[in-house]
Structures are given as structure tokens and as C-alpha cells.
Amino acid sequence: MMGSLPLAAGVAGCGIGGSGGPGRDALLAQLKQEAEALKRENEGQDTSLGVKATWNVASVDVTEPAGDDAPWKGTIRFRIRSETRDGVSVAVDEFEKTFHYEFNTTLNKWVFEYKPS
């Protein structure tokens, strides 16, 4: 059901972090933009098979680096409601999905981290 994951655009220096990169507020704003992009992409999936998904952003969290060389970490959590129509009835499934990110100072953007469940 997931297409390619969009990556957030670069941040204009709204604050200065420990490594000369963006500060916490700018990073949080950028990760919130990423959450909204994921929501739009996944709710816009083809519904011709009778499946409709509603993605609600449950939380967007940013964790400061543990040391000078450590990257910022980010987490986006969604509560997803999926409705499947089979012509007669509607089956509803609700679940949570978490996406992990790491801020890449070279690219100056959040990069999706794959963590198998």
C-alpha cells in the first residue's frame, strides 16, 4: 500500500544546533511537514479496490543528539483506519505505524531509517 516515501525539503537555517545545522524548532517543523506529506500520499492511494485509509498523525518527536557527532533522530507515529468494502459490508481495521528518521547534516534534511518490525 505504501509508495515511495517522500523526503522533506531542506531547511533554511531557522536556528543553530550544536553542529552549526538547524535548531530543534526548525527540525521539528521540517519533520511535521514530512508527516503531512506521508499522510497526503497514503490517503491519496487508489480506492478502486474498495479500500479507504485515513492516516491521523498521532505524534511527531525529535530527539537531540547524544554527542557532538551523533545525529538528530525523529519519529512520526500515525493512527491508521482502514475501511474495506466487499459490496455488502465494511470491514474496519485500526492500527498504528511508526516511521523513524535521522537528520543528515550533509544533505540538510531528514532521511528515512528502515527498521524492520
Secondary structure, 3 states (H helix, E strand, C coil): CCCCCCCCCCCCCCCCCCCCCCCHHHHHHHHHHHHHHHHHHHHCCCCCCCEEEEEEEEEEEEECCCCCCCCCEEEEEEEEEEEEECCCCEEEEEEEEEEEEEEECCCCEEEEECCCC
